[in-house]
């Protein structure tokens, strides 16, 4: 597993320095990671088991990994084309692909969870996510009209 995709809220850490992010954007202790070559979600399950909540990794580092499936998320059309690649010498040839922040926010708003509203609005207020681009991404997401309208109302209220 040389390439993983960070798909949850902590994907913003691949695009912004933690120093510029509002506290609401870094509150989660969980990082959602999917392997690109994980057709049956086996690698996802291994990640969760080895690095998941209450694992020795979690107790040592103060955060945990939730193995995720690339088939699960509600994402805007073209999101894979906008992934942000990060690879450092310490990663010894591995690459992490981070969801672009507007895609993360659109997916979160379309999912409709209250804590996601706080996350997204904090990024909008900080000027890190452009509301117009976010509207475009929500409109490019395959969800019900009710979910779309709810997400657009949140953006208007940020």
N, C-alpha and C positions, 0 to 999 in steps of 0.2 A: 504494500500500500504506500506508494510514493507520492500520490496526490490525493488530498482530501478537500472537501468543500465545507466551509463554515456557513451555515444557513440561518442561524437564529440571530437574536438581537446582538450578540457579541461579534457578529460579522463586521460591525462598524469599527472594531479595533484594527481591522486590516486596512481601513481607509483613512482613519483619523488617529492622531495621537491621543492617548488617554487624557492628556493635559487640557485639550480643547473640548472634550466631551462633557456635557452636563452630567451631574451625578445620576440622574434618572436613566441615563444610557449605559451605565456600567454597574448597575445594582445586582444583576444576575450573577449567581455563582455557577451557572450552567453554561456550557458551550456546546451547541448542536453541531455535530460533525458527521458528514456522510462521505463515503468512499465513492469515487467515480465508477469503479469497476466492481460494484456490489449488487449484482442482479437479483440475488435472493435474500439480501439484507443480512447475510451471515456476518460480514465484517462489522456492520452496524451493531449487531448483538455482542460481538466480541469487544468492541470499543466500550459499550455500556457496562459490560461485565467487568472489564479490567480497570476502567477509569471512571466508573459511574459514582453516583451519590453514595457516600459512606464507605467508599473504597479506600485502601491505603493511600492511593494517589490523592483523593479528595482530602483526607485527614492531613496529609503532608503539605499540600499546596493551597488548600482553601478554596478550590473550585473543582468541578467535575465535568466529565464529558457525557453527553447523551448521544449515543449513536443514532443517526437519523437516516431515513430513506429519502432518496431524491425523488421518489414517486409520491411522497406524502405532502410536501408543501404546496400552498396556494401561491403561485408566483406569476408575475406579469410575463406576457409573451416576450421572448427574447432575453430573458434574464441570464441565461448561460453565456450569451455573447458579451455580457457586461461584467463578468466575474473579474475580480481584481486579484492578480497573482502576487504572492509574497513568498520569497525564498531567500534565506540568509545562510551564511556559511555554517552557522550552528545547526541548521536543519539537514546538513549532510546530504544534499541532493533531493530532499523532499520539497514539495511545493504545497502551499495552502492557497486555495482559491476562496476568496471572500465575496459574498453577495454584495453588490453595489447597494449603498444605503437607501436609495429611493426604492429599489426592489424589495429590500427587507421591510421598509415601512409600509409599502403597499400590501405586501403579504400579511403583515401583522394587522393592519386595519381591516382587511377583508376577512380575517379570522374572527374579528369582533370581540376580542377579550379586553377587559377594562385596563389591565396593567399595560397592555400594548398601546393604548391611547396615551397614557402618561409618557411612555417611551418616545412615541412618534412626535407628540406635541413639544417635548423638550428639545428634540433635534430641530424641529421647525423654528422654535423660538430662538435657538442658538444660531440660526442661520446656516446650519449644516445640511439641511434638506430644503430644497426649493418647493414650495407648495404647488406651483404650476407643473413641475415635472412629476411630482407625486400624484397629482390628479391624472396626468397622462398614464402613469403606470397603473393606477387603480382601474382606469378605463380599459387597459389592455390585459386585465386579469379575468380569467374565466370563473366568475362567481354569479350567484343569483343577483337579480336587480336589487333586491332588498339589501343584500350585503354591500353592493356597490354604493347605493345611496347612503347607507349608514357610514361607510368609509368616507365618502365625499363630504358628508355633514361634519365629520370629525375634523377633516382638513380645514373646512371653512371656519370652524370654531377654534382652531389653534391660534 
